[in-house]
Amino acid sequence: MIGHNSRISLKMRFPAVALIIVFILTTIMGPASQSYGFTPDTAAKEAYEAKLKEAKKQKEELEKKKAETEELKKQYSQQRDDIESYITELDLKLNDISLQIFELGQNIEDVQDELEQTKADLEDAKQKERDQYDVMKARIRYIYENGETTILDVILGGNGIEDMLNQLEYLQDIQRYDNSLLDRYVAAKENVEDHEALLEATLEELNLLMEQEEFERETLAELYDLKAAEIENLTKQLGIADEYLFTYMSEISSKEMEIDQIIEAEEKRVEEEEKRRKEEEERLRREEEERRLAEQRAAEANRTNTTSKVYDKDAINYVVQTEETDPYKMIWPLPGDHRTYSKFGYRKAPTKGASTYHQGWDIGGEFGAPIVATLAGTVEAASYNSSGGNFVRVDHGGGLVTVYCHMSKLNVSQGDHVKQGQILGLCGSTGVSTGPHLHFGVKVNGTYVDPDPYIGHLE
């Protein structure tokens, strides 16, 4: 940074140096230097002074807002703690009921599968009963048409003792066969009755499970309304969320850097004026190209989000766990669900208490979907707070940290080593959230940055 005396010296030399440079540029370049609309003298200095004044004004306003917010937080700190404790209690209840509904859904699927199998078994038993009945009918018809052979018929019609004994043994075999036909028919009929009773019991169990699920969903909706009311109450008392204070502090730091950059740029302006003219042209060209590409990506993302993007629950089965830590080799944190709803930057708050400056991406929306580590690293934190709900922070080294919020369940603990692709927890709606989703954030050297350079190409 150039010192105060150097800036005074620069301001004293400015008019003469500026006139010399204008004369040289006009003489050497001629009309070509005017084709870019570049004015290198007093207009640039006035613009610099206006820009510097505006930046300082914005910094003063931000410092004032920061002071007001700190005072407001101090006044309502005790009330906030009480309400946040109540929200935390509600959140635990909400998450428990959500998990119960998730498990009930799985139980209903199992019972429905069992019901289909029972129906198939019942139909098979009925078919066996019909087959056995047909065999008995054929045997009775034969006896009726040909008459039943009795022991007396065998004795009187035999050709000697040996023939008589053979005939008697044959007659006994026929009687045993007739008895077995009746027994098998009775068993088949009882089997049908047993399967019908099992079918009725399974249907009753399914109805009870569905009634229980409906009750739990109604309870969940009531608790969500209650939670939303408490969040609104907290927001009214505080006037601004804790995240706003963090944003003000970040913006103040940003403005201070901007002021330093403006002064330094002005000090170099005279000697680098021609170079900056070319750089400005290139910057405008790049911005126009980036804007056009951004519009194309946004249009494509919108088409994809509204048509082909659905949740594929089997995608987790194809995730490979590795020790990869390269930031530009991240994998998608919610396998099988590439829907994105809110990205990094300014936005309209989706619910009371939510930030208007979003410091990450909101992805997906399937309760219970597995969330994985985008890179290998160490679990820096695995806990709960009233804003992010159940959350996990993973340190990947080199100042890179990834953050995963609003989980319904945590699968890791602080200090655990996790691989790229390892499940960290399940998607949920804990904390300041209007529905199940993953809030994914990236921090570089302690500052949140846009995740787009790391996972944008995977969207």
Buried (B, 14 or more C-beta within 10 A) or exposed (E): EEEEEEBEEBEEEBEEEBEEBBEEBEEEEEEEBEEEEBEBBEEBBEEBEEBBEEBBEBBEBBBEBBEEBEEBBEEBEEEBEEBBEBBBEBBEBBBEBBBBBBEBBEBBEEBBEBBEEBBEBBEEBBEBBEEBBEEBEEBEEEEEEEEEBEEEEBEEEBEEEEEBEBBBEEBEEEEEEBEEBEEBBEEBBEBBEEBBEBBEEBBEBBEEBBEBBEEBBEBBEEBBEBBBEBBEBBBEBBEBBBBBBBBBBBBBEBBEEBBEEBBEBBBEBBEEBBEBBEEEEEEEEEEEEEEEEEEEEEEEBEEBBEEEBEBBEEBBEEBEBBEBBEBEEBBBBBBBBBBBEBBBEEBEBBBBBBBBBBBBBBBBBBBBBBBBBBBBBBBBBBEBBBBBBBBBBBBBEEEBBBBBBBBBBBBBEEEBEBBBBBBBBBBBBBBBBEBBBBBBBBBEEEEBBBBBEBBBEEB
